Amino acid sequence: MATVLLCRRFPRLSRVTTFSTTAKRKAESGSSKSEQDKEENPETANAGTESAATIHLVNPLDYRVLYNPAAYAKSRAVSQQHAARSGGPTLGDAFTSPRTSQVHHTFDTSSYQALPPLRNVLPKLKSKPLLEETISACLSTAQTEEEAEKVKMETHDSKEDPRMFQKGRPEYRSVSYDKSEPLETLPLEEGDSILHSVAVCEGGQSPATLADYVRKLSRLPVEQHAALVSEPRFNTLCSCAAKNIRLFSTSDLIDILKSCVRLVVPPAHPLLNACEDEFCRRVWDMELDQLLLVADCWRCLDRSVPSYLSILFSYTNMHWKDLTLPQFVQLIYIIGEGRRSPADLAQKVESTILKYLDIFTLEEVGAICLGLFKSLSGISDHVMRKIADRASLQMEDMSTYALVNVLKMLRYSRIDHLPLLKELGKVIPVRIPTINIQGIMHITLTCSSLHYFDEGIMAAVAASLPSKVTYCRSKDAAKFLWSFGCLDYEPPNEEEFYSSLIEQMHRKLHEFRKFPEHLLTGLLGLAFVKRFPEELIDYALGDEFVRKTRGSKYELRKDLFTLSKSVEIECPSYRGSRLPPQLDQEITEMVLNFAEQEIYVRPEIVEAASLLESMLGGPEYMRNHMILPHTRSSDLEVHLAMDGHPIPFNSKRPVADKKLEEVGVSLTDELMTQLIKGRSNIQLPAEEENKAGVRGEESRAPSAALSGQALLTDARLRVEPKSGRSLEPPPSLALSRHPRGVKLAIQVSNRNHYCYGSKRLLGLHHLKRRQLRQLGYVVVELPFWEWFPLLKRTRLEKLSYLQYKVFDPALLSRA
């Protein structure tokens, strides 16, 4: 009797208190990453066991973690076809003595509830009793019938068929390989006779005979195909066909290629090399239907044929007016599967989409969007909105697969089509339990990329995900975490939801070595909602992983920087890896240089900074900079004393770098009185009077709100040198006179900091405000819906608004 070991992995997790998670804030999170990476192949079975780990919590600021990880399972097993290739019987054995092959299975040490569907783990065997015996050995006798049924019904890892659109019209049979085409099975004896003839004649057959042999052998029983491809006599037949490749008629050559598809001939097979060369030579003598069919066969064989596709695209460009609707859709499918977009066809593609849009089937609409998305083909906003219009009107009738493909292109085009998004909120939540994990990921990622928050969609995803989490690839788990963190949403089942995804991140650690961007994506999503899994962070900030990020096609240093600084601020007890100081400084300088060129100069920020300087009395009372460079947005910093007076703190040069210079100041009775008594009785020169009057007038309103009397702008030490410039007291002296006060971090936000059409902050910007408060700052918002309309108003109106914001008495109570 088999023994089943039960083992769970508990990663260490840090969770910070103020973000405790039931019925909380409606703020929202961060900038979205553009998704331009190719779809990864689903991971095959992971038979390795995970080492046990104890829970160790980084405990920032007295937080108590309630952690209840769910059981987990292996990801999918290798397909039956792969198993047959690696250990199948020889052709002779298959023909003469069919038998059940012996299969060895290594099961992960996990909970019995978490075993993957057995139909995905065990290949179909002819011996039914052996299958039943294996199942009974793997399943615990304690498993209930309900749980067993749940295992049987598990389809979360199923892959949707991207060729479903081809079933909508009979015309697709002439331009695509039809896997469902009925074929009469060739008896094994006849197949053996053909191979015997090949061995005897050794290439003496005519091209027509050779083509007929290949066609017939492809009709052998499917379970014999792997053995046939490795059979020496079949290789002899292929070699003869390759030598006579130019003698075949075009129809025979296409039949040979279709036969290779049925037999699953390896993509690099010599016969396919010869076929590709010959088809490239014949393109201009073939019909468009034939060319599309050949391209489809190459796709079925998973063979990259850039030269053939390039010639095909040139051909279609010359014959574009002759394209029928099925030919056009099939061409877009081929373009997508080839992952390349011919630039000279872009305008023609758009016009043809508009031409046929009303008569496309809904599956064809999905296929077109998927083809454009995979080939990274940008289309105009007008065309994308037309597609979205149709999808929104007929969403109830669309298959989920077609709908997800439309969402992919909507996300890539960055189109905020509100009718479609609203309809999505009505249609998709009830479908979530039946959608596979990749489809759910793309729905969630679309919402976060467009900054669109729909609690119904997000709650449905969160409720469904824990039971499906073991089917997540590394990118799926990371993008779920990013999406929920970006929208700053913690669902009702947050502990189950986050713990299951964190465990999946641990299980997929081997994938993160190849795709480091996914690990950082997931960890940033967790940081947005104040979750810091220590072991994963320690790995991500380690020297080995940092080196791997340098080889990525993405710029990952900013993400490393954001993660590292967030841990430093929010997890003071963290003792794991940290970024090297040199790299930290290098990234800081890079971010600040970018801010100088792109952020500080934005009109809404420049205007606010200029008015604040004028209102407070000069640049020494306000600083436009990044308090937290890792959050990638600017702050207008202001210091106030407890009596509400502004405190000078900003200096372009550190005090230590300043040198005393002779400034030629004339000693007068008024100056001596000011120096002794600390009050100013001097009269400013005529040319300064107007400026002083403006400053005094601008400062009265806020000070009256605080103390009921005018704020004296000349109460500071002011000395007028001959140069006309004023000498200000060192910032350290000014601060020492005001030991207590409040530091304001004024946020000039824009609509990209919030969820679409709402006042809900995105995760990155909520993280920033949380960390500013943790560092002792009081955050003052100048939200775009208030500040941007004021930019068109008078200077006095803008000043009144800023005075109201900065000198709010409630701010001092927060100090």
LINMORA-V791583 format. One record per residue. N is the residue number from 1. SS is DSSP state (h for helix, s for strand, l for the rest). PSI is psi as a letter, one per 30 degrees, with the letter a starting at -180 (NA if undefined). OMEGA is omega as a letter, one per 40 degrees, with the letter a starting at -180 (* if undefined). Layout:
N&SS&PSI&OMEGA  N&SS&PSI&OMEGA
This chain:
1&l&k&a  2&l&k&i  3&l&k&i  4&l&k&i  5&l&k&i  6&l&k&a  7&l&k&i  8&l&l&i  9&l&k&i  10&l&j&i  11&l&l&i  12&l&k&a  13&l&k&i  14&s&k&a  15&s&k&a  16&l&k&a  17&h&e&a  18&h&f&i  19&h&g&i  20&l&l&a  21&l&g&i  22&l&k&i  23&l&i&a  24&l&a&a  25&l&l&a  26&l&g&a  27&l&l&a  28&l&l&a  29&l&k&i  30&l&l&a  31&l&k&a  32&l&k&a  33&l&k&i  34&l&k&a  35&l&j&i  36&l&g&i  37&l&l&i  38&l&l&i  39&l&k&i  40&l&l&i  41&l&k&i  42&l&k&a  43&l&k&i  44&l&a&a  45&l&k&i  46&l&j&a  47&l&f&a  48&l&k&i  49&l&k&i  50&l&k&i  51&l&k&a  52&l&l&i  53&l&k&i  54&l&l&i  55&l&k&i  56&l&j&a  57&l&k&i  58&l&k&a  59&l&i&a  60&l&k&i  61&l&i&i  62&l&i&i  63&l&k&i  64&l&k&a  65&l&k&i  66&l&j&a  67&l&k&a  68&l&i&a  69&l&k&i  70&l&l&i  71&l&l&a  72&l&l&a  73&l&l&i  74&l&l&i  75&l&a&a  76&l&k&i  77&l&l&i  78&l&k&a  79&l&l&a  80&h&e&a  81&h&e&i  82&h&e&i  83&h&e&i  84&h&e&i  85&h&e&a  86&h&f&a  87&h&h&a  88&l&l&i  89&l&l&i  90&l&l&a  91&h&e&a  92&h&e&i  93&h&e&a  94&h&e&a  95&h&e&a  96&h&e&a  97&l&i&i  98&l&k&a  99&l&l&i  100&l&k&i  101&l&k&i  102&l&k&a  103&l&k&i  104&l&k&a  105&l&k&i  106&l&j&a  107&l&k&i  108&l&l&i  109&l&j&a  110&l&l&a  111&l&k&a  112&h&f&i  113&h&f&a  114&h&g&i  115&l&k&i  116&l&l&i  117&l&k&a  118&h&f&i  119&h&f&i  120&h&f&a  121&h&e&a  122&l&k&i  123&l&l&i  124&l&k&a  125&l&l&i  126&l&f&a  127&l&j&a  128&h&e&i  129&h&e&i  130&h&e&i  131&h&e&a  132&h&e&i  133&h&e&i  134&h&e&i  135&h&e&a  136&h&f&i  137&h&f&a  138&h&e&a  139&l&k&i  140&l&k&i  141&l&f&i  142&l&f&a  143&l&k&a  144&l&l&i  145&h&e&i  146&h&e&i  147&h&e&i  148&h&e&i  149&h&e&i  150&h&e&i  151&h&e&a  152&h&e&a  153&h&f&a  154&l&j&i  155&l&g&a  156&l&f&a  157&l&g&a  158&l&k&i  159&l&k&i  160&l&l&i  161&l&j&a  162&l&f&a  163&l&g&a  164&h&e&a  165&h&f&a  166&h&f&i  167&h&f&a  168&l&f&a  169&l&k&i  170&h&f&a  171&h&f&a  172&h&f&a  173&h&f&a  174&h&f&a  175&l&g&a  176&l&l&i  177&l&k&a  178&l&j&a  179&l&f&a  180&l&g&a  181&l&k&a  182&l&k&i  183&l&k&i  184&l&k&a  185&l&k&i  186&l&k&i  187&l&k&a  188&h&e&a  189&h&e&i  190&h&e&i  191&h&e&i  192&h&e&i  193&h&e&i  194&h&e&a  195&h&e&i  196&h&e&i  197&h&e&i  198&h&e&a  199&h&e&a  200&h&e&a  201&h&f&i  202&l&h&i  203&l&g&a  204&l&f&a  205&l&l&i  206&l&l&i  207&h&e&i  208&h&e&i  209&h&e&i  210&h&e&i  211&h&e&i  212&h&e&i  213&h&e&a  214&h&e&i  215&h&e&a  216&h&e&a  217&h&f&i  218&l&f&i  219&l&g&i  220&l&l&i  221&l&k&a  222&h&e&a  223&h&f&i  224&h&f&a  225&h&e&a  226&h&e&i  227&h&e&i  228&h&e&a  229&h&e&i  230&l&g&a  231&l&k&a  232&h&e&a  233&h&e&i  234&h&e&i  235&h&e&i  236&h&e&i  237&h&e&i  238&h&e&i  239&h&e&i  240&h&e&i  241&h&e&a  242&h&e&a  243&h&f&a  244&l&g&a  245&h&e&a  246&h&f&a  247&h&f&a  248&l&k&i  249&l&l&a  250&h&e&i  251&h&e&i  252&h&e&a  253&h&e&i  254&h&e&i  255&h&e&i  256&h&e&i  257&h&e&i  258&h&e&i  259&h&e&i  260&h&e&i  261&h&e&a  262&h&e&a  263&h&f&a  264&l&h&i  265&l&k&a  266&l&k&a  267&l&f&a  268&l&g&a  269&l&k&a  270&h&e&i  271&h&e&i  272&h&e&i  273&h&e&a  274&h&e&i  275&h&e&a  276&h&e&i  277&h&e&a  278&h&e&i  279&h&e&i  280&h&e&a  281&h&e&a  282&h&f&a  283&h&e&a  284&h&f&i  285&h&g&a  286&l&l&i  287&l&l&a  288&h&e&i  289&h&e&i  290&h&e&a  291&h&e&i  292&h&e&i  293&h&e&i  294&h&e&i  295&h&e&i  296&h&e&i  297&h&e&i  298&h&e&i  299&h&e&i  300&h&e&i  301&l&f&a  302&l&h&i  303&l&k&i  304&l&k&a  305&l&i&a  306&h&e&a  307&h&e&i  308&h&e&a  309&h&e&i  310&h&e&i  311&h&e&i  312&h&e&a  313&h&e&i  314&h&e&i  315&h&e&a  316&h&e&i  317&h&e&a  318&h&f&a  319&l&g&a  320&h&e&a  321&h&f&a  322&h&f&a  323&l&k&i  324&l&l&a  325&h&e&i  326&h&e&i  327&h&e&i  328&h&e&a  329&h&e&i  330&h&e&i  331&h&e&i  332&h&e&i  333&h&e&i  334&h&e&i  335&h&e&i  336&h&e&a  337&h&f&i  338&l&f&i  339&l&h&i  340&l&k&a  341&l&j&i  342&l&j&a  343&h&e&a  344&h&f&i  345&h&f&a  346&h&e&a  347&h&e&i  348&h&e&i  349&h&e&a  350&h&e&a  351&h&e&i  352&h&e&i  353&h&e&i  354&h&e&a  355&h&e&a  356&h&g&a  357&l&e&a  358&l&f&a  359&l&f&i  360&l&k&i  361&l&l&a  362&h&e&i  363&h&e&i  364&h&e&i  365&h&e&i  366&h&e&a  367&h&e&i  368&h&e&i  369&h&e&i  370&h&e&i  371&h&e&i  372&h&e&a  373&h&e&a  374&h&e&a  375&l&g&a  376&l&h&i  377&l&j&i  378&l&k&i  379&l&l&a  380&l&l&i  381&h&e&a  382&h&e&a  383&h&e&a  384&h&e&i  385&h&e&i  386&h&e&i  387&h&e&a  388&h&e&i  389&h&e&a  390&h&e&a  391&h&e&a  392&h&e&a  393&h&f&a  394&l&g&a  395&h&e&a  396&h&e&a  397&h&f&a  398&l&k&i  399&l&l&i  400&h&e&a  401&h&e&i  402&h&e&i  403&h&e&i  404&h&e&i  405&h&e&i  406&h&e&i  407&h&e&i  408&h&e&a  409&h&e&i  410&h&e&i  411&h&e&a  412&h&e&a  413&h&f&a  414&l&h&a  415&l&k&i  416&l&i&a  417&l&j&a  418&h&e&i  419&h&e&i  420&h&e&a  421&h&e&i  422&h&e&i  423&h&e&i  424&h&e&i  425&h&f&i  426&h&e&a  427&h&e&a  428&l&e&a  429&l&e&a  430&l&f&i  431&l&f&a  432&h&e&a  433&h&f&a  434&h&f&a  435&l&k&i  436&l&l&a  437&h&e&i  438&h&e&i  439&h&e&i  440&h&e&a  441&h&e&a  442&h&e&i  443&h&e&a  444&h&e&a  445&h&e&i  446&h&e&i  447&h&e&a  448&h&e&a  449&h&e&i  450&l&g&i  451&l&h&a  452&l&j&a  453&l&k&i  454&l&j&a  455&h&e&i  456&h&e&i  457&h&e&a  458&h&e&i  459&h&e&i  460&h&e&i  461&h&e&a  462&h&e&a  463&h&e&a  464&h&f&a  465&h&e&a  466&h&e&a  467&h&f&a  468&h&g&a  469&h&f&a  470&h&f&i  471&h&g&i  472&l&k&i  473&l&l&i  474&h&e&a  475&h&e&i  476&h&e&a  477&h&e&a  478&h&e&a  479&h&f&i  480&h&e&a  481&h&e&i  482&h&e&a  483&h&e&i  484&h&e&i  485&h&e&i  486&h&e&i  487&l&g&i  488&l&h&a  489&l&k&i  490&l&j&a  491&l&l&i  492&l&e&i  493&l&h&a  494&h&e&a  495&h&e&i  496&h&e&a  497&h&e&a  498&h&e&a  499&h&e&i  500&h&e&i  501&h&e&i  502&h&e&i  503&h&e&i  504&h&e&i  505&h&e&i  506&h&e&a  507&h&f&a  508&l&g&a  509&h&e&i  510&h&f&i  511&h&e&a  512&h&f&i  513&l&f&i  514&l&e&a  515&l&i&a  516&h&f&a  517&h&e&a  518&h&e&i  519&h&e&i  520&h&e&i  521&h&e&a  522&h&e&a  523&h&e&i  524&h&e&i  525&h&e&i  526&h&e&a  527&h&e&i  528&h&e&a  529&l&g&i  530&l&h&i  531&s&k&a  532&s&i&i  533&l&j&a  534&h&e&a  535&h&e&i  536&h&e&i  537&h&e&i  538&h&e&i  539&h&e&a  540&h&f&a  541&l&g&i  542&l&l&a  543&h&e&a  544&h&e&a  545&h&e&i  546&h&e&i  547&h&e&a  548&h&e&a  549&h&f&a  550&h&f&i  551&l&g&a  552&l&l&i  553&l&f&i  554&l&l&i  555&l&j&a  556&l&f&a  557&h&e&i  558&h&e&i  559&h&e&i  560&h&e&a  561&h&e&i  562&h&e&i  563&h&e&a  564&h&e&a  565&h&e&i  566&h&e&i  567&h&e&a  568&h&e&a  569&h&e&a  570&h&f&a  571&l&i&a  572&l&f&a  573&l&f&i  574&l&k&a  575&l&g&a  576&l&a&a  577&l&l&i  578&l&l&i  579&l&k&i  580&l&k&a  581&h&e&a  582&h&e&i  583&h&e&i  584&h&e&i  585&h&e&a  586&h&e&a  587&h&e&i  588&h&e&i  589&h&e&i  590&h&e&a  591&h&e&a  592&h&e&i  593&h&e&i  594&h&e&a  595&h&e&i  596&h&e&a  597&h&e&a  598&h&f&a  599&l&e&a  600&l&f&a  601&l&g&i  602&l&k&a  603&h&e&a  604&h&e&i  605&h&e&i  606&h&e&a  607&h&e&i  608&h&e&a  609&h&e&a  610&h&e&a  611&h&e&i  612&h&e&i  613&h&e&a  614&h&e&a  615&h&e&a  616&h&f&i  617&l&g&i  618&l&l&a  619&h&f&a  620&h&f&a  621&h&g&a  622&l&k&i  623&s&k&i  624&s&j&a  625&s&a&i  626&l&j&i  627&l&e&i  628&l&j&a  629&h&f&a  630&h&f&i  631&h&f&i  632&l&h&i  633&l&l&a  634&l&l&i  635&s&k&i  636&s&j&a  637&s&k&i  638&s&k&i  639&s&k&i  640&s&k&i  641&s&l&a  642&l&f&i  643&l&g&i  644&l&f&i  645&l&k&i  646&s&k&a  647&l&k&i  648&l&k&a  649&l&f&a  650&l&k&i  651&l&k&a  652&l&e&i  653&l&k&i  654&l&l&a  655&h&e&a  656&h&f&a  657&h&f&a  658&l&k&i  659&l&k&i  660&l&k&i  661&l&l&i  662&l&k&a  663&l&f&i  664&l&h&i  665&l&k&i  666&l&k&i  667&l&k&i  668&l&l&i  669&h&e&a  670&h&e&a  671&h&e&i  672&h&e&i  673&h&e&i  674&h&e&a  675&h&e&a  676&h&e&a  677&h&f&i  678&l&g&i  679&l&l&a  680&l&k&i  681&l&g&a  682&l&l&i  683&l&k&i  684&l&l&i  685&l&l&a  686&h&e&a  687&h&f&i  688&h&f&a  689&h&e&a  690&h&e&i  691&h&e&a  692&h&e&i  693&h&e&i  694&h&e&a  695&h&e&a  696&h&e&a  697&h&e&a  698&h&f&a  699&h&f&a  700&h&e&a  701&h&e&i  702&h&e&a  703&h&e&i  704&h&e&i  705&h&f&a  706&h&e&a  707&h&f&i  708&l&g&i  709&l&l&a  710&l&k&i  711&l&k&a  712&l&j&a  713&l&f&a  714&l&g&i  715&l&f&i  716&l&l&i  717&l&k&a  718&l&k&i  719&s&k&a  720&s&j&i  721&l&l&a  722&l&f&a  723&l&f&a  724&l&f&i  725&l&k&a  726&s&k&i  727&s&k&a  728&l&l&i  729&l&k&i  730&l&k&a  731&h&e&a  732&h&e&i  733&h&e&i  734&h&e&a  735&h&e&a  736&h&f&i  737&l&f&a  738&l&i&a  739&l&f&i  740&l&k&a  741&s&a&a  742&s&k&i  743&s&k&i  744&s&k&i  745&s&j&a  746&s&k&a  747&s&j&i  748&s&j&a  749&l&l&i  750&l&l&a  751&h&f&i  752&h&f&i  753&h&f&a  754&s&l&i  755&l&l&a  756&l&k&i  757&l&g&a  758&l&l&i  759&l&g&a  760&l&j&a  761&s&k&i  762&l&l&a  763&h&e&a  764&h&e&a  765&h&f&i  766&h&e&i  767&h&e&a  768&h&e&a  769&h&e&i  770&h&e&a  771&h&e&i  772&h&e&i  773&h&e&i  774&h&f&i  775&l&g&i  776&l&g&i  777&s&l&i  778&s&k&a  779&s&k&i  780&s&k&a  781&s&k&i  782&s&i&a  783&l&k&a  784&h&e&a  785&h&f&i  786&h&e&a  787&h&e&a  788&h&e&i  789&h&e&a  790&h&f&a  791&l&f&i  792&l&f&a  793&l&a&a  794&l&l&i  795&h&e&a  796&h&e&i  797&h&e&i  798&h&e&i  799&h&e&i  800&h&e&i  801&h&e&a  802&h&e&i  803&h&e&i  804&h&e&a  805&h&e&a  806&h&e&a  807&l&h&i  808&l&k&a  809&h&f&a  810&h&f&a  811&h&e&a  812&h&f&i  813&h&f&i  814&l&f&a  815&l&NA&*
